């Protein structure tokens, strides 16, 4: 994202900037409908990094300068509570901390914002319901704009029912056509069932993911809720747009094992074709891979340490990763009854060189041996920081 000084704008964007500058001026005057304006602004920013989407402009600066003293007085509930305006808070934090806006705000004068203090998290169901309601509102508005026209009732069925008696008698006198006897159809040949794909780690859809945001689960102390871009096309089931990218919501049991700040804005490796599951009210639509020491008998497997799997530095969200020697087309969604993940995962490990790998000898169902590193198409290897001979899941 380029700095404001180097930005150029289309005529439509210039018009939008003027509209937001007017909005900023209205907010300064403290109008009676200020609450409505703030609600509209927060909703507008729900899927945008800046007021124009991803492009910075003087409109962002104007809104910041107008609302910074206002938001500074807001309590936690007004910021991120159920009826709060978290997207306005996020914009202000972005403007005052990003060099893009070339705004040198002294530390003492910045709005104090705790990104970890999230009081309310909308479930995917609530987001979907809001979108459906918005569609209905737009449709109603369009109908009103069309002048309130109503469709004429379909009279064709009624006209047919109002047949004159003479017509009915004439119709009764007409000889009825004999129905043709139906020929018995030969039974269709049964298709042979498709052969099951041979068991292989390639059935698991492993991808690079980019965590855009991670917060603590509001109802579970051990869980984080992350918003992760994974290269899904727009319209993919169980995705939503966030900051201009198609993302999935992912719950992971890493709270207390990995600091929340280490989950922000980083690349990870994800399992993308597990069946979505609800975790304490929030649907989780993927899994983040992490390594931990192998559990010995009698030990608690949740003590740690835990390290996230690191994809190559030059990888992008959505890049496929696979184990060398096991490249193939993954399943769409893994059938939980077939236990593919549960069977294959025990072979996921780390080497003495801290590379993530698959050890075929560990999975008896394969009847094979050999070790393959987890790599991208470009040949980069996925790694961990310090755990050797660990389990990865």
C-alpha positions in Angstrom: 0.0 0.0 0.0 1.6 3.3 -1.2 1.7 6.5 0.9 -0.9 9.2 0.4 1.5 11.5 -1.5 1.9 8.9 -4.3 -1.8 8.0 -4.6 -3.9 8.9 -7.6 -7.7 8.7 -7.5 -10.5 8.1 -10.1 -13.3 10.6 -10.4 -15.6 8.2 -8.5 -13.0 8.0 -5.7 -12.6 11.7 -5.6 -16.4 12.0 -5.2 -16.4 9.5 -2.4 -13.6 11.3 -0.6 -15.6 14.6 -0.7 -18.6 12.7 0.8 -16.5 11.4 3.7 -15.0 14.8 4.3 -18.6 16.1 4.6 -19.4 13.3 7.0 -16.4 14.3 9.1 -17.6 17.9 9.2 -21.1 16.8 10.3 -19.6 14.7 13.1 -17.7 17.7 14.4 -21.0 19.7 14.7 -22.5 16.9 16.8 -25.7 16.3 14.9 -28.8 14.7 16.4 -28.2 11.7 14.2 -24.6 11.2 15.2 -25.2 7.7 16.4 -26.7 6.7 13.1 -23.7 8.2 11.2 -21.2 6.3 13.5 -23.2 3.0 12.9 -23.1 3.6 9.2 -19.3 4.3 9.3 -18.6 1.2 11.3 -20.6 -1.0 9.0 -18.8 0.5 6.0 -15.4 -0.4 7.5 -16.4 -4.0 8.3 -14.9 -5.3 5.1 -12.4 -2.4 4.3 -9.0 -1.4 5.6 -9.6 2.2 4.7 -12.6 4.3 3.7 -11.9 3.6 0.0 -11.2 -0.1 0.6 -7.5 -0.5 0.6 -6.3 2.9 -0.7 -5.4 5.6 1.9 -6.8 9.1 1.4 -7.2 12.4 3.2 -10.7 11.2 4.1 -9.1 8.7 6.6 -7.1 11.5 8.1 -10.1 13.7 8.5 -12.2 11.0 10.2 -9.2 10.2 12.5 -8.8 13.9 13.5 -12.5 14.2 14.2 -13.1 11.0 16.0 -9.8 10.5 17.9 -10.8 12.6 20.9 -14.3 11.0 20.8 -13.0 7.4 20.8 -10.4 8.2 23.4 -13.3 8.7 25.9 -15.1 5.4 24.9 -15.1 2.6 27.3 -14.3 -1.1 26.4 -18.0 -1.9 25.7 -18.4 1.1 23.4 -15.3 0.0 21.5 -15.6 -3.8 21.1 -18.7 -4.7 23.1 -21.9 -6.2 21.5 -23.1 -2.7 20.5 -19.7 -1.3 20.1 -18.0 0.0 16.9 -14.8 -2.0 16.6 -14.1 -1.1 13.0 -13.9 2.6 13.7 -11.4 1.8 16.5 -9.4 -0.4 14.1 -9.3 2.5 11.5 -8.0 5.0 14.1 -5.3 2.5 15.3 -4.2 2.0 11.7 -4.0 5.7 10.8 -2.1 6.7 13.9 0.4 3.9 13.7 1.0 3.5 9.9 3.7 5.5 8.1 1.4 5.4 5.0 -0.5 8.4 6.3 2.6 10.4 7.1 1.0 11.5 10.3 3.5 11.8 13.2 1.3 11.5 16.3 3.3 11.7 19.5 2.9 8.5 21.6 1.3 10.5 24.5 -1.4 11.9 22.1 -2.4 8.6 20.5 -5.6 6.9 21.3 -4.8 4.1 23.7 -6.1 0.9 22.1 -5.8 -2.6 23.5 -6.1 -5.0 20.4 -6.5 -8.0 22.7 -9.5 -6.6 24.5 -12.3 -7.9 22.3 -15.6 -8.0 24.3 -17.9 -9.5 21.6 -17.3 -11.7 18.5 -20.1 -12.1 15.9 -20.7 -15.7 15.0 -20.7 -16.6 11.3 -24.5 -17.2 11.6 -25.0 -13.6 12.8 -22.9 -12.2 10.0 -24.9 -14.3 7.5 -28.2 -13.1 8.9 -27.1 -9.5 8.7 -26.2 -9.9 5.0 -29.5 -11.5 4.3 -31.4 -8.7 6.0 -29.3 -6.1 4.1 -30.3 -7.8 0.8 -34.0 -7.7 1.8 -33.7 -4.0 2.7 -32.1 -3.2 -0.6 -34.8 -5.1 -2.5 -37.5 -3.2 -0.6 -35.8 0.1 -1.3 -35.6 -0.7 -5.0 -39.3 -1.6 -5.1 -40.2 1.7 -3.4 -38.0 3.6 -5.9 -39.8 1.9 -8.8 -43.0 3.7 -7.8 -44.6 0.9 -5.7 -45.8 -1.0 -8.8 -47.5 -4.3 -8.1 -47.8 -7.3 -10.3 -51.3 -8.1 -11.7 -52.8 -11.3 -10.5 -52.6 -14.2 -13.0 -56.1 -14.6 -14.3 -55.4 -17.4 -16.7 -56.3 -20.2 -14.2 -59.5 -18.4 -13.2 -60.5 -17.9 -16.9 -60.0 -21.6 -17.6 -62.2 -22.4 -14.6 -65.1 -20.2 -15.9 -66.0 -22.5 -18.9 -69.5 -22.0 -20.3 -71.9 -24.9 -19.9 -72.3 -25.3 -23.7 -68.5 -25.5 -24.0 -68.4 -28.1 -21.2 -71.1 -30.2 -22.9 -69.3 -30.0 -26.2 -66.2 -31.1 -24.6 -68.0 -34.0 -23.0 -69.3 -35.3 -26.4 -65.8 -35.4 -27.9 -64.4 -39.0 -28.0 -61.6 -39.5 -25.6 -58.3 -40.5 -27.1 -57.1 -43.9 -26.1 -54.0 -43.8 -24.0 -51.0 -45.5 -25.6 -49.7 -48.4 -23.7 -46.4 -47.5 -22.1 -43.5 -49.6 -23.2 -41.6 -51.2 -20.5 -38.2 -49.7 -20.2 -35.2 -51.9 -20.0 -33.5 -51.7 -16.7 -30.5 -49.4 -16.7 -27.1 -50.9 -16.4 -25.7 -50.3 -12.9 -22.5 -48.3 -12.9 -19.6 -49.8 -11.1 -18.7 -47.8 -7.9 -15.8 -45.5 -8.3 -12.6 -46.9 -7.0 -11.6 -45.3 -3.7 -8.5 -43.1 -3.8 -5.5 -44.9 -2.4 -4.6 -43.8 1.1 -1.9 -41.1 1.0 -1.0 -37.8 2.7 -1.7 -36.1 -0.6 -5.5 -36.5 0.2 -5.0 -33.8 2.8 -5.3 -30.2 1.5 -2.4 -28.4 3.0 -2.0 -24.7 2.2 -0.2 -21.6 3.3 -2.5 -19.3 5.3 -2.1 -15.7 6.3 -3.6 -14.8 9.7 -5.1 -11.3 9.4 -6.5 -11.2 12.9 -6.5 -13.4 16.0 -8.5 -12.9 19.2 -9.4 -14.9 22.3 -12.5 -17.0 22.0 -15.2 -15.3 24.1 -16.5 -18.6 25.5 -13.4 -20.8 25.8 -10.2 -20.0 27.7 -8.0 -22.4 25.7 -9.0 -21.2 22.2 -8.0 -18.5 19.8 -10.3 -17.4 16.9 -8.3 -16.4 13.8 -9.4 -14.8 10.6 -7.2 -16.5 7.9 -6.8 -15.8 4.2 -6.2 -19.2 2.5 -6.5 -18.4 -1.2 -10.2 -19.3 -1.5 -12.1 -17.8 -4.4 -15.0 -15.4 -3.6 -18.2 -17.2 -2.8 -16.6 -20.3 -1.3 -18.7 -21.8 1.3 -17.9 -21.0 5.0 -15.8 -17.9 4.0 -16.3 -14.2 4.5 -14.5 -11.0 3.3 -12.2 -9.3 5.7 -9.9 -6.4 4.7 -10.6 -7.1 1.1 -9.6 -10.8 1.3 -11.6 -14.0 1.3 -11.1 -15.6 4.7 -12.0 -18.5 6.9 -12.7 -18.5 10.6 -10.4 -20.9 12.5 -10.5 -21.9 16.1 -7.3 -23.4 17.5 -6.4 -24.6 21.0 -3.3 -22.4 21.3 -4.3 -19.9 24.0 -1.8 -20.3 26.8 0.7 -22.1 24.5 1.5 -19.4 22.0 1.3 -15.6 22.9 -1.6 -13.9 21.1 0.8 -11.3 19.7 2.7 -14.1 17.9 -0.5 -15.0 16.1 -1.0 -11.6 14.4 -0.2 -11.0 10.7 1.9 -14.2 10.3 2.0 -17.0 7.7 1.1 -20.5 8.8 0.4 -23.9 7.3 -3.3 -25.0 7.4 -5.4 -28.1 6.8 -8.1 -26.8 4.5 -10.3 -29.8 3.9 -11.4 -31.0 7.3 -15.2 -30.9 7.8 -16.1 -27.6 9.6 -17.0 -28.0 13.3 -18.5 -25.7 15.9 -16.3 -25.0 18.8 -18.2 -23.4 21.7 -20.6 -21.6 19.3 -18.1 -20.5 16.6 -17.7 -22.6 13.4 -14.1 -23.5 12.7 -13.4 -24.1 9.0 -9.8 -25.2 8.9 -6.9 -26.1 11.3 -3.5 -24.5 11.9 -0.6 -26.9 12.0 1.7 -26.8 15.1 4.5 -29.0 16.5 4.8 -30.3 20.0 7.1 -32.9 21.7 5.9 -36.5 21.4 3.8 -37.4 24.4 5.1 -40.1 26.6 2.8 -42.4 28.5 1.2 -40.7 31.5 2.0 -37.2 30.3 -0.4 -34.4 29.5 -0.3 -33.6 25.8 -1.3 -30.0 26.4 1.7 -28.8 28.4 3.8 -27.6 25.5 6.1 -26.2 24.3 4.2 -25.6 21.0 5.6 -24.1 17.8 3.6 -23.1 14.7 4.8 -24.6 11.4 6.5 -21.8 9.3 6.0 -21.8 5.6 8.8 -20.4 3.4 9.2 -16.6 3.8 8.3 -16.0 0.1 5.1 -18.1 0.1 1.7 -16.5 -0.4 -1.7 -17.3 1.1 -3.3 -20.2 -0.8 0.0 -21.7 -1.9 -0.3 -25.5 -1.8 2.2 -27.5 0.2 2.8 -31.2 0.0 5.2 -33.9 1.1 8.0 -34.8 -1.3 7.2 -38.1 -3.0 3.5 -37.8 -2.1 2.2 -35.0 -4.4 -1.4 -35.5 -5.6 -4.9 -34.0 -5.8 -6.4 -33.6 -2.3 -10.0 -34.6 -1.4 -12.6 -31.8 -1.5 -13.7 -32.4 2.1 -12.4 -35.4 4.1 -15.1 -37.8 5.1 -14.9 -38.1 8.9 -16.1 -41.7 8.8 -13.0 -42.7 6.7 -10.6 -41.4 9.4 -8.1 -40.2 6.7 -6.7 -37.4 8.9 -6.6 -39.6 12.0 -4.7 -42.3 10.1 -2.2 -40.1 8.3 -1.4 -37.5 10.9 0.7 -39.7 13.1 3.3 -39.7 10.3 3.7 -35.9 10.5 7.0 -35.1 12.3 10.1 -32.9 12.3 13.6 -33.8 11.4 16.9 -33.1 13.1 17.2 -30.2 10.7 13.9 -28.7 12.0 12.1 -29.5 8.7 8.5 -30.7 8.8 8.2 -34.1 7.2 6.1 -37.2 6.7 7.4 -40.6 7.9 5.6 -43.3 6.0 6.9 -46.0 8.2 4.8 -44.7 11.1 1.5 -45.3 9.2 1.0 -49.0 9.0 -2.0 -48.7 6.7 0.3 -47.5 3.9 2.6 -50.5 4.0 5.5 -48.2 2.8 8.5 -46.5 4.2 10.4 -43.3 3.4 10.5 -39.7 4.6 9.3 -36.7 2.5 9.8 -33.0 3.5 6.8 -30.6 3.5 7.5 -28.3 0.5 5.9 -25.7 -1.7 5.7 -25.9 -5.5 8.8 -23.6 -5.6 10.8 -26.1 -3.5 10.8 -24.1 -0.2 10.7 -26.2 2.9 8.3 -25.7 5.9 10.1 -25.6 9.2 9.7 -25.2 13.0 11.9 -23.1 15.3 13.5 -25.7 17.7 11.5 -28.9 18.1 13.2 -32.0 16.7 11.4 -35.4 16.3 8.1 -33.7 17.3 4.6 -34.5 16.4 2.8 -32.1 14.1 -0.9 -31.6 14.1 
